[in-house]
Amino acid sequence: MDIIRNFPCLSILLSMFTAIICSALKGKGARRLSTILVMVVGILSICTLYLTGATGQSYVYVMGHFPAPFGNEIRFGTLEAGMALFFCIIMLLSLAGGRKKIKMEIDPHKENLYYIMVDLLLSSLLALVYTNDLFTAYVFVEINTIAACGLIMISEHGRTIEAATRYMIMSLLGSGLFLIGICLLYDMTGHLLMSNIHESIQMIVNDGMYTIPLLVTIALIVVGLAIKSALFPFHSWLPDAYGYSTVSSAAMLSSLVSKGYIFLLIKLIYRVIGFDTFLDSKIINVLYIFGLAGMIMGSVNAIKENDIRRMISFSSVAQIGYIYMGFGLGTTAAMVASVFHILSHAATKSLLFVSAVGLTDVSGGKKRFEELTGAAYRNKIAGVAFTVGALSMVGIPVFSGFVSKLLFAQAAIQSHDKLLPTLIVLAISTVLNAIYFMKTVIRIYTPSHGKYDSVAMKEKPLYAITLVCFIVLNVVLGMCSEPITGWIIKGLSLFA
């Protein structure tokens, strides 16, 4: 059992070394090696989840020979191990679902570069999940940013270069604020390890010292990560980044990148700032307002879109609003709902992007709704998969989206002063979700008599298997929500 404690660190190192090896391989070899990497890291994550679940405790892994405060630490419990496993599953399915498009849209001589970015993205996500050191978190936040930019612009046409530039500008703004917050924390506490900072902050709060600097520091860290995760109104980069990149990139960006930053923020709330200190800062009220606004405005912008990829992208703005609205409610139940929605949104959004490309492929590559009429008849598996994703986003029972909205509604009941606004916006957002997603489902299942009627695509088995796996994952999250929420509650308690 002791050897399993090395697996989180080993997962990060394997991902980074694989990126180095892929630089010397051709596209096919890099693809195979990266796929093996994701599966191996997934297996290591299963072992780590088994260890933490069996013992019911979290573990600290000290890197090197030097303990705190000079050494670097990895800390992992059930929530971290489970999240790492989930990220591996989504990444593997996203790569499999967009494999054909990667070959078509990327210069064959640069295909290995794509998988280098994938490996670096995986290493950074694992580091954000596992690290117990703030400066290490910042370093891997920047690695994550660079990898995401590479995934956006790898196809090298004008829109993706513009989208990557916008993403880089906004992301660096968020990173800068986050770094300033870390510097202020280090100045006040003299520590970079999360557990040590937490102890110092509790002493500072108890003594009534540094009240204003601490408030400013918390605001800088929260706003920095909110910008990087595309919370409204910091979402201007998102539609182009998701809408014009290759489908695997869009699926991973929407499902993993923003969720990595949000998961890091949850760690900071519990492990660095302290949940009670975070509530007392009143910053939760700002997150609550922005979250509600994002739920509405993201959906309104999605309704106005006539491009299926950009519509799904704007939907992500609304769904990220749900997560931050949960933060703003300021209760443990709301945090559980937000963590569950990270899983639900990741599983559903990647399903929507991967299925949407199957619908556009049988519509002459067109993404506008009028061209997609009857597309579900021309690619049946993609039509069914998109419908499942749409029903989940609307919140139909059996699917994961229903559980998310139910958990948020239950959490709102515990927050009496925010009960009414939360339930009203939840209802409005659900109606708006139904408008643009059901409109799309009706469109793709409307018989047409156009130029694409004779087009029928027989998808390769890998694509169909990928969509079936996404559907099963979504249903499992919806039907087995009780043990999953129990796992989240247990993980958050270990955070505290």
C-alpha angles and dihedrals in degrees: 000000000000092000090061089067087070094056100087092053090042091052092055094046093046091053093051095045091047089056089055092049092048089059088069096046133080121246098271094048092046091050093052094045093048091049091051089048093055091049093048092049088049090054091048089050091052090054091048091049090050092052095048093042094049095048098034093220141097126245136215120216115197112210113218127350100299121089125207136334092029100032131071122245139202118203123191139174135160095294095051094046093047093048092050090052092048092050090052092051093050093045093049093049093044092053092046094048094051099036094111093049092050089059092046101044102037127070106253090229090058100042091101088057089059092056091046087059090047091053092048090048091053092048092050093048091050091049092050089051097046110028122109093188123087097208091049087052090054093049092053091044086062092045088051090051094050092046092049091051090051091051091051099049101033092103088059106216126132100263095050093048090050091046092049091050092051091046092050093050095050093040093051089051089055092045091051093053090046092051092049089052091052091050091052091048091051091048092053099040107021091225139102099186111096097227092050092047090051092055091049093048091052089053091048092050093046091050092046092235130145092010097158097037090050091050091049091048093052090048093051093050094045095045092045093055091040090057091049092049093049100246111176124293091025093062103097093113095051106077095054094040092054097031101054106029121094113283096252090052092049092049093049095042094051096040104035116016099057090039091055090058092045092049089051089052090053089052091051092049093054104027104034112020098027123236095253092047089049091053092048091053090069089219085120088073091059091048089048093054094045090046093053091046091050092051090057103034095044090055093044091053090047090054090053093052123101095188116084095213093049090045090056088046094055088047087063089060089058093046093050086052088060091056095050091044086059090052088051093055087067101211133116090241090056092050089052089051091050093050091048089050089054087061094041095048094045092052095044102041094051088049090053095049094046093046092045091060089056089054094048093047091062090046098062092272089293119144100190116108097238089059092050096062108133093003092134089064091051093049107024100180092050090049093052092045093049090049091052091050091048093050090050092051091050090051105248114169119261091039128089096247091065092057091050093054092044091052091049091050091050091048091051090059089063091054102064098182092052099036100099099044091046096051093044094051091043089055094046092046091050091052091048091048089053091051098057100031097044089044088058094045091050090049096052091047095047109106112241135195097205138119094283097056092097091051114099122167123209102203122214113258092249092062093048092046090050093053092047090052091050090050092049091049091052093049092046090054089049099044100036098042096128098066090040093054088045089055090050093049091050092048094050090049089056088050090058 
